[in-house]
Amino acid sequence: MIKIANAPCSWGVLEFDLEGEAAGYEQVLDEISETGYSGTELGDWGFMPTNPFLLKREISTRNLELLGAFVPVALSDPSSHQKGAEVAVKTAKLIMNAGYSDAFIVLSDDNGKDPVRTLNAGRVKPEMGLSKNQWKIFASGANEIALKVRQETGLRTVFHHHCAGFVETYEEVKTLMNLTDPDVLGLCLDTGHIKFGGGDPLKALLEFRNRIWHVHYKDCHPDIAKRSAESGWDYFKSVQNGVFCELGKGDIDFGTITNELRISEYDGWIVVEQDVLPGMGSPKECALNNREFLRSIGL
């Protein structure tokens, strides 16, 4: 059975070093529970308690489950692989020791660090991508980290494609999937990032369905995406201006995507993510609206 979660990024808790003050974990967990969700992701290391007993208590007292943790690593830089693996394993051990053996490490590029990719998020060109050798390094690092996490903790790892990183476009996702081990590394399909990156989330679901172990539901507003391209906004300016809008207010067909997930007998989590900058908007109100939208399509 598909279960519905939300994540700290919907409250402005992001992996980037940004101005503004995001909500604390108690408020985030309270509001995720109060708005009708059944689970949460961890957020950055240190956002929630790093003691497994305390973490379990905070999650379970709100009748929530912990289903994943986002771990960014600069995978195109081989010198980052060992440190990235250490962080991923440390995070996985916290999750396992807290009793969440079905959760995922959600591995990603260290997004927002490359100035060209960050400036051109949503409109990257092939010449802005990785070389053949860089792809080998990137994919090898992703495989190695996922394998190490599995060997040391038993947790599985999925890769999260992301705008402002080196795996943003549909073709880049396809390249990574072709270069990595399907038994070791799955895919976290993020509907909003694939759409803003110029791809079709339904097409991605159909092509990669055997690799999709985890799903993020995020909408993308076409008018704001168009303005981003016309005005030359960088990734953060696009987020600030609401490119990732409430579910149902963009142009992603979540009803059809949900039906295809059911056809695929997907029985994992759908995590609502409406990325906002720290202190931006009304996260609880948006979370409630997003939950009501999902109920309207049978989730």
N, C-alpha and C positions, 0 to 999 in steps of 0.2 A: 504494500500500500504506500502510495506517495504521501510523504509528510512535508509540512510547510514550516520553514524557519525564516528568520531575519538575521541580520549581521550588524556588528558595530559600525561598519562603514556607512550605514544608513543614518547614523548619528554623528557623522563627521570624524569618526575614529579611523584615520588613514595611516598608511605606512610612511607617508611623506612628512618631511619636516616643514610644516606650514604654520603660518600665523593663525591666531584665533584659538578659542578654547572649546574643546569638545566635551561632551557629557562624560561623567564618570561611569564606571562599570555598573554600579548599583542602579543608577537611573536607567541605563541602557537595558539591563536585564529586566528590571521592573516593567519598563514600557514594552519590551518585546512580549513579555507574558501578558500584560494587560491588553494588548491589541490583538491577541488571538493566535499567536505563533507557538509552535511546539519545541523549537530548538534555536540554537545560536551557534555562530562560529566564535573562535577565541579572541580575535583581534590581535594587535601587536603583542609581542612578549612583554609582560609586565603590566599590560592594561588590566587584565584580570589576575587574581591571585596565582602565584607560581608554586604554592604549596598544594599538592594534589587533594589533600583532605579539605582544605578551605575552598578550593575550586569546586569540588564536588558538592559541597554544602551550598555554595552560592547558586549553582546551577539547579540543583535538585529541589531546593526549597521553593523555587519559583515554578516547579513542575516543567522544567525545560530539559532538553538533552544537548550535549555538546557534540557537534558533528564534523568539525574541521578547524584547521588553523592555517592561515595564509603565511607563507614563507617566501619572501623575495630573495633571489640570488642573481648576481650578475653572471649569468651562465656563459656568456661569450668571452669572459675573462677566466682562463684556466686557474689563475691564482686565487679565485674566489670559491672554487669548488669545495675545497676541504673545509673552510670556515662555514660555507653554506650547509654542508652535510652535518657539521657539528650542531648548528642551530636547528636544523630539521629534526635531527635525532633527539636533541634536548626537548624540543617542543612535543615530539611524538611520545617521549617517555612521560612527560607531564600528563598528556591526554590519557595514555594507557594506565598510568598509576592512579588517575582519578576515576578509572572504570569505564572509559568510553572506547572500547576495542574496535568498534565499527566506524570510527571517525577517520577522516582523511587528513593527510598533509596536502595542502593546496599550494603547490610549488608554482612560482612565477619568475619571470625576469625581474631584475631590479628596475622597475618601471620609473619613468620620470627623471632618469639620470642622464640619458643621452640627449643633448640639446637639440639635435636635428629631429629625432623621433618625437621628442616632447613638443616641439614647435609645430610639427606637421601631423599630430595625432588626428586621425580621421581622414587623412588625405595623403598618406605616405606613398612614395613611388618606389619601384623596384630597385633603383640605384641607391636608395637609402637603406637597403637591407644588408644582411650578412653575406660575406663571401662564402664560397664553398667550404673553405677550411674552417671559417668561423662557425658555420653550421655544424660541422663535425664536432667541434669543441663544445658548442652549446648542447647538442643532443647527447653527447657522451656525458657531460656533467649532469644533465637531467636524469639519465639512466642510472648513473652511479649514485646519485643522492637518493633516488627512489628505492634502489636496491638496498642501500645501506639502512634506510628507514625500515624496510620490511625485515631485513635480517636481524636488526637489533631490537625491534619493537613489535613486529607483526602488522603494523599499520600499512595501509596502502597509500599511494601518492597519486594525485592527479595534477595535470598541468593546466594552469589558468592563463589562457591568452589574454592580452591586455593592451589597450591603447597606450601609447607613449612608451612601449617596450618593443623589443625586436621580434615578438610574435604577436602581431596585431591583425594582419589581413587574413582572409580565407586561405590564400595560397601559402602564407607562412605557417598557418596552423597545419595545413596539409603536409608541408615539408617536414615539420617536426614530427608529426605522426608517422610519416614514412621512415624517419631516421631513428625512431625509438622503439623499444621492445614492448609490444602490446600486452605481454604478461606482467610487466613491471610497472609501466607508467600508463595511467588512464588520462582522460581528458575531462576537465571541468568546462562544460559549455556555458559560456556567459552570453546570453542573447543580446544584451545591450552593447557589449564590446565588439562582438562580431559585426553587428549592424553599423555602429559608428565607424568601424574600420573598413566599411565598404562591402561587407559580405551579407549573406542571407542566412539567418539563423536556422530556418527550416531546412535549407539545403545542407547546412553543416550537420544538423541532427541526422538527416538521412544518410549522409556519406560516412559520418564518424560514429554511428550509433553503437557499434560494437566496442568503441573505446570510451564512450561517455559513461563515467561512473558517478558523476556529480553534476548538478545543474544549478546555475544562478539565473534567476529571472530578473532582468533589468530592461527597462524600456528606453527608447531613443527617440527624441523629438526631431522630426525631419526638418522643420523650419529652423530650429536652433543649430542643427548640424550644418545646414546650408549657410547660415550666417557665419558660423565658425570658419568655414572654408573661404567665404567671400572676404571676411575681415582679417583672416590670418591669425585667429586666436590660437594660443597654445592649449595643451590639454587642460591645464588648471583653469584657464579662462572659460573654456567650454563647459567644464563642470560647474563653475561658479554661475554661469548663465543658464544652467538647467538643462543641458543636453540629455542627461539621464533623468527623465521626468517620471511622474507616477505611472504605474502600470495602467495601460488602456488609454493613455493620453498621447502616446507616440504612435508609430506605425508598425509595430510588431504584432503579428497574429498569434497571440498566446493560446487562443482556443485550438487552433490547428496544431500548434506545437505540443500542447498538452495531449491531444488525441494521439499524436504520433508517439509520444512517450509511453502512453498506455499500450499502443500496438506493439511497441518494443518490450513490453512487460517491465518497464522501468519501475523499480520499487524503492528507490532511494529518496533523498531529500531534494526539494526545490527550495533554494534559499533566495528570498527577496533581497535585492541590493539596489538601493537608490542612492548612489554615491553623492554625498554633499561635502563641502569643505567644512572645517571646524567652525561651529557656531552659526552655520547657515540654515535658514528655513525653519520648518516646524516638523521635526522628524517623527514625533509620535503621531501627529495628525496624518502625515503621509503614510506611516506604517499601517494605521487603521484603514485608510482609503485603499491601500494596496491589498490588504487582507480581504476587504469587502469585494474588491474586483475579482480576486481569485475565487472567492465563493460564487460569484456570478458566472464563472465558467466551470464550476463543478469541483473546485479544489478546496 
